[in-house]
Amino acid sequence: MNCIVAVDQNWAIGKDNRLLFPIPADLKRFRALTLGHPIIMGRKTLESFPKGPLPGRRNIVLSRNRQYQVDSVEVVHTPEETVVLAGEDAFVIGGDSVYRLLLPYCDMVYVTKIGAAFDADAWFPDLDKDSSWTAIERAEPLEHEGVPFQYVTYQRKA
């Protein structure tokens, strides 16, 4: 499986169930990479989407709540159930607890590194400090509203 995430310079990903610094080019990249693939998220991430489940993708929610149901969404309750249902081409899209539960099942992580620090309450594991991951691709640095960002692709070491 894959993960896709935007992090600040401290690997923070969100505050109050919102992105820290939405970047239009990054949102387009997210759409291009995930369109046509299953996406896996937690309940809070799904509920943060103003228009509900994302179109053009199988929306899978990992939730401990066995009564949780949403139209057009498949709900699973364990990481193992998620992996079987989603398949290898799925993208884990958040939040932090879902990332932590499913990162061990992922081989690729598509990171947007934002060159600033933000007030946050959710983080992604720092892959630069994890010896089981290596950066295999770094795009040219870009900028949005004066803030630098860069796309970095990580791969799990064999």
Phi, psi and omega per residue, in radians:
M1 nan 3.018 -3.126
N2 -2.194 2.747 2.952
C3 -2.096 2.636 2.994
I4 -2.379 2.313 -2.996
V5 -2.758 2.614 2.973
A6 -1.963 2.243 -3.085
V7 -2.220 2.662 3.011
D8 -1.532 -2.995 -3.064
Q9 -1.200 -0.198 3.071
N10 -1.841 0.217 -3.108
W11 1.171 0.404 3.027
A12 -1.344 2.559 -3.088
I13 -2.131 -0.306 -3.074
G14 -2.951 2.945 3.066
K15 -2.578 2.242 3.127
D16 0.944 0.716 3.101
N17 1.084 0.585 3.085
R18 -2.328 2.677 3.035
L19 -1.106 2.601 -3.118
L20 -1.267 -0.702 -3.025
F21 -2.689 1.431 -3.116
P22 -1.057 2.298 3.141
I23 -2.088 2.038 -3.093
P24 -0.905 -0.736 3.137
A25 -1.126 -0.617 3.122
D26 -1.232 -0.675 3.104
L27 -1.124 -0.650 3.063
K28 -1.149 -0.706 3.100
R29 -1.107 -0.763 3.090
F30 -0.960 -0.843 -3.135
R31 -1.078 -0.810 -3.108
A32 -1.087 -0.693 -3.115
L33 -1.307 -0.611 -3.030
T34 -1.658 -0.331 -3.096
L35 -0.992 2.268 -3.142
G36 1.493 -0.034 3.141
H37 -1.992 2.675 2.991
P38 -1.128 2.476 3.035
I39 -2.094 2.446 -3.076
I40 -2.068 2.308 -3.112
M41 -2.634 2.951 2.993
G42 -1.521 2.965 -3.123
R43 -1.033 -0.783 -3.103
K44 -1.111 -0.650 3.108
T45 -1.112 -0.818 3.102
L46 -1.004 -0.797 -3.084
E47 -1.216 -0.230 3.098
S48 -1.432 -0.208 3.138
F49 -1.404 2.102 -3.062
P50 -1.077 -0.518 -3.106
K51 -1.848 0.239 3.110
G52 1.478 -2.736 -3.079
P53 -0.910 2.529 -3.106
L54 -1.328 2.270 -3.112
P55 -1.258 2.684 3.074
G56 1.373 0.191 -3.133
R57 -2.533 2.588 2.972
R58 -1.298 2.109 3.141
N59 -1.665 2.072 -3.140
I60 -2.085 2.242 -3.140
V61 -1.974 2.224 3.041
L62 -1.658 2.027 -3.089
S63 -2.464 2.456 3.054
R64 -1.304 -0.379 -3.102
N65 -1.302 1.900 -3.082
R66 -1.273 -0.223 3.100
Q67 -1.649 -0.113 -3.067
Y68 -1.194 2.229 3.111
Q69 -2.523 2.495 3.089
V70 -2.510 2.410 3.077
D71 -1.023 2.482 3.083
S72 1.165 0.327 -3.135
V73 -2.309 2.408 3.019
E74 -1.664 2.271 -3.102
V75 -1.916 2.289 3.095
V76 -2.188 2.877 -3.001
H77 -2.171 -0.154 3.122
T78 -2.385 2.701 3.065
P79 -1.003 -0.697 -3.125
E80 -1.119 -0.750 3.091
E81 -1.092 -0.661 3.126
T82 -1.090 -0.839 -3.100
V83 -1.063 -0.766 -3.135
V84 -1.130 -0.786 -3.088
L85 -1.230 -0.731 -2.987
A86 -1.359 -0.693 -3.086
G87 1.491 3.039 -3.009
E88 -1.230 -0.451 -3.060
D89 -1.583 0.217 -3.121
A90 -1.341 2.754 3.066
F91 -2.086 2.208 3.003
V92 -1.467 2.208 -3.037
I93 -2.080 0.112 3.040
G94 2.098 3.073 0.026
G95 -1.477 -2.786 -2.965
D96 -1.050 -0.721 -3.119
S97 -1.192 -0.618 3.106
V98 -1.208 -0.720 3.061
Y99 -0.995 -0.832 -3.087
R100 -1.128 -0.679 3.131
L101 -1.192 -0.634 -2.993
L102 -1.798 -0.193 3.118
L103 -0.976 -0.652 3.107
P104 -1.072 -0.325 3.141
Y105 -1.662 -0.037 -3.056
C106 -1.738 2.573 3.082
D107 -1.916 -0.389 -3.125
M108 -2.295 2.481 3.062
V109 -2.326 2.154 3.123
Y110 -1.733 1.913 -3.029
V111 -1.954 2.336 2.912
T112 -1.776 1.973 -3.133
K113 -1.654 2.061 -3.136
I114 -1.705 2.216 -3.044
G115 -1.450 0.946 3.100
A116 -2.741 2.840 3.083
A117 -1.951 2.433 -3.103
F118 -2.228 2.732 2.989
D119 -1.161 2.237 -3.014
A120 -2.523 2.816 3.032
D121 -2.311 0.195 3.126
A122 -2.537 2.439 -3.079
W123 -2.351 2.751 3.014
F124 -1.856 2.561 3.099
P125 -1.021 2.429 -3.130
D126 -1.294 1.781 -3.099
L127 -1.230 -0.391 3.101
D128 -1.198 -0.409 3.128
K129 -1.739 0.047 -3.117
D130 -1.842 1.972 -3.048
S131 -1.185 -0.161 3.124
S132 -1.524 -0.008 3.139
W133 -2.157 2.560 3.052
T134 -2.379 2.480 3.088
A135 -1.358 2.099 -3.103
I136 -1.823 -0.237 -3.141
E137 -2.678 2.336 3.071
R138 -2.256 2.061 3.104
A139 -1.326 2.914 3.066
E140 -1.085 2.451 3.093
P141 -1.079 2.506 3.118
L142 -2.166 -3.128 -3.127
E143 -2.556 2.486 3.041
H144 -2.384 2.151 -3.140
E145 0.891 0.692 3.110
G146 1.413 -0.001 -3.128
V147 -1.835 2.174 3.127
P148 -1.295 2.608 3.001
F149 -2.604 2.802 -3.091
Q150 -2.611 2.440 3.052
Y151 -1.532 2.214 3.121
V152 -2.259 2.280 3.117
T153 -1.860 2.234 3.127
Y154 -1.917 2.543 3.080
Q155 -2.231 2.451 3.080
R156 -1.193 2.340 3.110
K157 -1.235 2.545 -3.111
A158 -1.245 nan nan
